[in-house]
Amino acid sequence: MRRRVVITGMGSVTPLGLTVEETWQNLLAGKSGIRPNRIFDAETFPTTFAAQVPEFDIARYVKNAADFAKAGRNVRFAAAAAKMAIEDARLAPGTFDPTRTCIYIGSGEGTLDFFTLCESIAYGTGDDGKVSAAKFAEMGLKRYDALRELEQEPNMAANHLAAEHGIAGPTYSNLTACAASTQAIGEAMDLLRTGEVDTVLAGGTHSMIHPLGVTGFNLLTAISTEHKDEPWRASRPFDKDRAGFVLGEGSTIMILENLEHAKARGARIWAELTGFGSSADAYRMTDIHPEGRGPSAAMRLALADAGVRPEEIDYISAHGTGTTENDKVETLSVKLVFGPYAYKVPMSSVKSTLGHLIAAAGATELMTCVMAIRDQIVPPTMNLETPDPECDLDYVPNAARKAKVEVCLSNSFGFGGQNDSLVVRRFVP
Amino acid sequence: MNRRIVITGLGAVTPAGIGAPALAAAVCEGRSAIGPITRFDAGNYHSRVAAEVREFEPADGIRKDQSRYVKKMAKVMAIDIQMAVAAANLAVLDCGLPVGNAAANEPVLPTIDHTRFGMIFGTSFIPTELDDLAGPVRASYVDGRFTLKGWGARGIPQMFPLWLLKYLPNMHACHTGILWDAQGPSNSLTTSDAGGLLALDEASRILRRGCADWMLAGGAESRVNPVVVLRYCLVHRLATANDDPPAACRPFDLDRTGQVSGEGAAVLMLEGADVAEKRGARVYAEVLGTGAGTTTAGVNACDADGRAVATACRRAIAAAGIQPSDLGAVVAHGPAYAPQDRSEAAGLRAALGPAVKDVPVTAIKGVTGNMGAASGLAELAAAILVLRQGQVPPILNCARPDPEAGLAFVVGRPVALKSKAILITSNAIGGQAAAAVVRLL
């Protein structure tokens, strides 16, 4: 028997707010989280801006702030989001079985000590331009902070959440680039459907707003370098003048439970997760299959898993990164799956104001779907000023729109070809 | 739905050799692959021993069109990714599916539905090779100091444009998927030492829910890297017995001094038993059950009572529908880092209960060091080949087993295998533990 899976709690820190509600209201208002980079000095980088999470005091969210002193931004975001999700779900300690509770989180790296890395490399570089590891280590062993180095490991977010909340069941940490947290939530659904666990903290956390992250994306020309003086205009999904995505950061964690478990403890239910589809392009390292083979497969599989027809979808939360290729191929893929109805279903990209949260993007976008169902309104794609003939669907341009929203599809397509889609719907007992 | 899952292909790239049989032979012979670090000058490191993979060719054995791709892409694949691709190729070639004739313009694996072929890899966040940054770092200095302004203006333009792609933890699956046209679910789990067995766990679940018919479950990691060795030296996890490398890794031995950095990749081909039977595949083993647990002791700690390992093993045994006394052997993680070994031993005692006296426990890291995310599945691949011969191999370098462990360690000479159900477990310090029960066929 396949159990039903419901969302009973949500917590989120994003460039647009330190709570789910704050982020949601700012999204609806079309406010942008994109600002000049103040995390590090990026003045001479090709891209000088990013969507950054406002400062917050970690002590508000954890038992002992000292345990998080060496943690990366990713871990601190996840700690805050998880605490709010657990409170939102009223999942008090002692009310759940720790070994039947699970964590599944799409998580990136910790915050690299870039100066120590570079200074140790420079110290170790010989006249031939090669680095002597022995000399690198001579400086590195003195300079590196041991615990901060261990916080580089991507499973640290899961490890911290397990330690903080006493979660002793299976925990997973995955990193399939931009698809990671959608995939995390999808696989978490299966753990709940089969009854292997009762409750999952599922979601994503990431910050690539560090010198090597921005460097890497600038080298690939994946992030926008335009609109430096008005950075809130730089993220332009589906616009003809789009020029790449804008890096964001943050975390969204959801509490997922099987329905019986949620009912037995009298939990308030936000929404029901009904479909998950997962595919790979198997095409090229960064390019999407031009015929949208992978994305359309993921969407079809998710709809079939949910048992809904395309016409039953009221809103699509697009991957919508604002790169030339993604937006074109996503549009094409939606047409393949939805046929003529593709032109009728509203589809927007919250990345236009939130930026691209990479491993945290999918969970955050799923959260916006849940809020759209609650408020019967869909968030806008901002900065959509010049139509692109190859992107001719209804992207909810520049203003939120009241709409009937019962069932939503949320898409995430990763660098490297992983494609994942989720179907979420209003919970009807 | 109770679909049965079987293992039909084994692929491994390990310090003991290329291919699962090479590793199995080293395990049987008790031959350590650990030596002085040669990959880089380890002069100032406390630990200067490692198990290094030597001379492997990721394009060996595959079709010309595939090997062209691998050769072209090798420069954008860190060694972890190259090893993963090579091990995946070996697993696919080993599983006996027709690969397709390139000369006749056939697609790869022409007899399968490629949308029902996926993969899960256990991987890690791969640190940059130092030489990739050397020039750009030097160009970034202003008045004798490294500066971000210099990096942005003069460092970035000197970087290799595809630098980021060389290190991403999902590129193992990306390249393997492209090579074999695998369009099904594809995930990359970054759960350190537990990554390989968790990949097996997730791949099995996907087959069981019917979302694929063929899944590769893999793990790959290199810890023989100036940054990773430094990181673990800083926290004193590594063996310092630099003078006698073959004896440096001593799982469960009283004289252990820590882990030895290793590297490698291992990939298994999994299929639904229905699919494998239909094509008359040779089957190595059946995956009876998997399980996982997590430590709550702290992010860099091992729980004293071993509850993470116990949870993982209990769940795997329960999922397999057997009793601990039904087990023929346990293949332990045994990294030879004392707190981790002790925690694992406590967890195994708890999970095995009264059967603990009778179930032989072996470990393989004396041969290979700690291959990180590759270890669980490399050890499983080796165990499948070795144990099928009816003997449980001894733990290399376990001369004086820790008496407090309370486990029936196989020491000195092999013992007879009494049952074909095998438990294997891996754990990451401060995090995940994973376990699987397989039945040899």
Interface residues (C-beta under 8 A of the other chain):
Chain A: F40 D41 A42 E43 T44 F45 P46 D67 P98 T99 I103 S107 G108 E109 F115 L117 C118 E119 I121 A122 G124 T125 G129 K130 V131 S132 A133 A134 K135 F136 A137 E138 G140 L141 Y144 A146 L147 E149 L150 E151 Q152 E153 P154 N155 M156 A158 N159 H160 A162 A163 G166 I167 A168 G169 P170 T171 Y172 S173 N174 L175 T176 A177 Q183 E187 D190 L191 R193 T194 E196 P211 L212 T215 G216 F217 N218 L219 L220 S278 S279 A280 D281 A282 Y283 R284 M285 T286 R293 G294 A297 L301 G414 F415 G416 G417 Q418
Chain B: F40 D41 A42 G43 N44 Y45 M73 V76 H114 T115 G118 T123 S124 F125 T128 L130 D131 L133 A134 G135 V137 R138 S140 Y141 F146 L148 K149 G150 W151 G152 A153 G155 I156 M159 F160 P161 L162 W163 L164 L165 L168 P169 N170 M171 A173 C174 H175 G177 I178 W180 D181 A182 Q183 G184 P185 S186 N187 S188 L189 T190 T191 S192 L198 D201 E202 R205 I206 R208 R209 C211 P226 V227 L230 R231 C233 L234 V235 G291 A292 G293 T294 T295 T296 A297 G298 V299 N300 R307 A308 T311 A312 R315 A428 G430 G431 Q432
